[in-house]
Amino acid sequence: MPDELTRFLAALSPASREKVRAQPRERQQQLADAWETELTEDTDLDTLDEVSPVAAEDEAAERVVRNLLKD
């Protein structure tokens, strides 16, 4: 089973994935941890998760990158 960071990277768009991969490994893990938190705590994602779990993971991953890797 893929680890959290691998799953997080897979949920990102190609452009966001490159931004994350450019970060140090420790920062990448912090982002993956934030993604896991976003998935478990955001109630808006709960509804999306029921319809499409993959879409919920993708949305949460992109939010983390937008919020934590602002250019």
PAZAPA-4460 file (N, C-alpha, C; in steps of 0.05 Angstrom, whole numbers, plus 32768, in hexadecimal, padded with zeros to 4 digits):
% residues 71
    n_x    n_y    n_z   ca_x   ca_y   ca_z    c_x    c_y    c_z   seq   type   mol
   8011   7FE8   8000   8000   8000   8000   8012   8019   8000     1      M     A
   800C   802C   7FEF   801C   8045   7FED   801B   8054   8008     2      P     A
   8032   8061   800E   8032   8072   8026   8023   808C   8021     3      D     A
   8020   809B   8036   8010   80B4   8036   801C   80C8   8021     4      E     A
   8036   80CB   8020   8042   80DE   800E   803D   80D5   7FF1     5      L     A
   8040   80BC   7FEB   803B   80B2   7FD0   801E   80B7   7FC8     6      T     A
   800C   80B2   7FDA   7FEF   80B6   7FD4   7FEA   80D4   7FD0     7      R     A
   7FF6   80E5   7FE0   7FF3   8102   7FDD   7FFD   810B   7FC2     8      F     A
   8015   8103   7FBB   8020   810B   7FA1   800E   8102   7F8A     9      L     A
   8003   80EA   7F8C   7FF2   80DF   7F77   7FD8   80EF   7F74    10      A     A
   7FCF   80FB   7F8A   7FB6   810A   7F8A   7FB9   8126   7F7E    11      A     A
   7FD2   812F   7F7A   7FD7   814A   7F70   7FD7   814C   7F52    12      L     A
   7FD2   8164   7F48   7FD5   8169   7F2B   7FF3   8168   7F25    13      S     A
   7FFA   8164   7F0C   8017   8163   7F05   8026   817D   7F0E    14      P     A
   801A   8194   7F0B   8027   81AD   7F12   802C   81AE   7F30    15      A     A
   8017   81A7   7F40   8019   81A8   7F5D   802D   8192   7F66    16      S     A
   802D   817B   7F59   803F   8166   7F61   805C   816F   7F5E    17      R     A
   8062   817E   7F49   807D   8188   7F45   8085   819C   7F5A    18      E     A
   8072   81AD   7F62   8077   81C0   7F78   807E   81B1   7F92    19      K     A
   806F   819D   7F98   8074   818D   7FB0   808E   817F   7FAE    20      V     A
   8094   8172   7F98   80AD   8163   7F95   80C6   8175   7F97    21      R     A
   80C2   818F   7F91   80D8   81A2   7F93   80DF   81A9   7FB1    22      A     A
   80CD   81A1   7FC3   80D1   81A7   7FDF   80E3   8191   7FEC    23      Q     A
   80F0   8198   8002   80FF   8184   8010   80ED   816D   801A    24      P     A
   80F8   8156   801D   80E8   813E   8024   80D7   8143   803E    25      R     A
   80E3   8150   8051   80D4   8156   806A   80BB   8167   8065    26      E     A
   80BE   817B   8054   80A8   818D   804D   8093   817D   803D    27      R     A
   809B   816C   802C   8088   815B   801D   8078   814A   8030    28      Q     A
   8084   813F   8045   8076   8130   8058   8063   8141   8068    29      Q     A
   806B   8159   806F   8059   816C   807D   8040   8171   806C    30      Q     A
   8044   8175   8052   802D   817A   8041   801B   8161   803F    31      L     A
   8027   814A   803E   8017   8131   803E   8007   812E   8058    32      A     A
   8013   8135   806E   8005   8134   8088   7FEE   8148   8088    33      D     A
   7FF2   8160   807D   7FDD   8174   807B   7FC6   816A   806A    34      A     A
   7FCD   815C   8055   7FB9   8151   8043   7FA8   813C   8052    35      W     A
   7FB4   812B   8061   7FA5   8117   8071   7F92   8125   8084    36      E     A
   7F9C   813B   8091   7F8B   814A   80A3   7F74   8156   8094    37      T     A
   7F79   8162   807D   7F64   816E   806D   7F4F   8159   8066    38      E     A
   7F58   8141   805F   7F45   812C   8057   7F33   8124   806F    39      L     A
   7F3E   8124   8086   7F2F   811A   809D   7F1E   8130   80AB    40      T     A
   7F26   8149   80A9   7F19   815E   80B8   7F06   8170   80A8    41      E     A
   7F09   8171   808D   7EF9   8183   807D   7EDE   8176   8078    42      D     A
   7EC9   8181   8083   7EAE   8176   807F   7EA3   8179   8063    43      T     A
   7EAC   818D   8054   7EA4   8190   8038   7EAE   8178   8027    44      D     A
   7EC5   816E   802E   7ED0   8158   801F   7EC1   813E   8025    45      L     A
   7EB4   813C   803C   7EA5   8124   8043   7E90   811E   802D    46      D     A
   7E82   8132   8025   7E6D   812E   8010   7E7A   8126   7FF6    47      T     A
   7E8F   8133   7FEE   7E9D   812C   7FD6   7EA8   8110   7FD7    48      L     A
   7EB2   8109   7FEF   7EBE   80EF   7FF3   7EA9   80D9   7FEE    49      D     A
   7E90   80DE   7FF6   7E7B   80CA   7FF1   7E76   80C6   7FD3    50      E     A
   7E78   80DC   7FC4   7E73   80DB   7FA7   7E8B   80D0   7F98    51      V     A
   7EA3   80DB   7F9F   7EBB   80D3   7F92   7ED3   80D6   7FA5    52      S     A
   7EDB   80C0   7FB1   7EF2   80C2   7FC3   7F0C   80CD   7FB6    53      P     A
   7F10   80C6   7F9D   7F28   80D0   7F8F   7F26   80EF   7F8C    54      V     A
   7F0F   80F9   7F84   7F0B   8116   7F81   7F10   8124   7F9C    55      A     A
   7F07   8119   7FB1   7F0B   8125   7FCC   7F29   8126   7FD2    56      A     A
   7F37   8110   7FCD   7F54   8110   7FD2   7F62   8125   7FC1    57      E     A
   7F5A   8127   7FA7   7F67   813A   7F95   7F62   8157   7F9F    58      D     A
   7F49   815D   7FA6   7F42   8177   7FB0   7F51   817E   7FC9    59      E     A
   7F52   816C   7FDC   7F61   8171   7FF4   7F7F   8176   7FEF    60      A     A
   7F8A   8166   7FDD   7FA7   816A   7FD6   7FAC   8185   7FCA    61      A     A
   7F9B   818D   7FB8   7F9F   81A7   7FAB   7F9B   81BE   7FBF    62      E     A
   7F89   81BB   7FD2   7F85   81D0   7FE6   7F9F   81D2   7FF7    63      R     A
   7FAA   81BC   7FFF   7FC3   81BD   800F   7FD9   81CC   8000    64      V     A
   7FDC   81C5   7FE7   7FF1   81D3   7FD7   7FEB   81F1   7FD5    65      V     A
   7FD2   81F7   7FCF   7FCA   8214   7FCD   7FCF   8223   7FE6    66      R     A
   7FC8   8217   7FFD   7FCA   8224   8016   7FE6   8225   8022    67      N     A
   7FF5   8210   801E   800F   820E   802B   8027   8213   8019    68      L     A
   8023   8214   7FFF   8039   821A   7FEC   8032   8232   7FDB    69      L     A
   8029   8247   7FE8   8022   825F   7FD9   803B   826B   7FCC    70      K     A
   8038   8271   7FB3   804F   827C   7FA4   8055   8299   7FAC    71      D     A
***
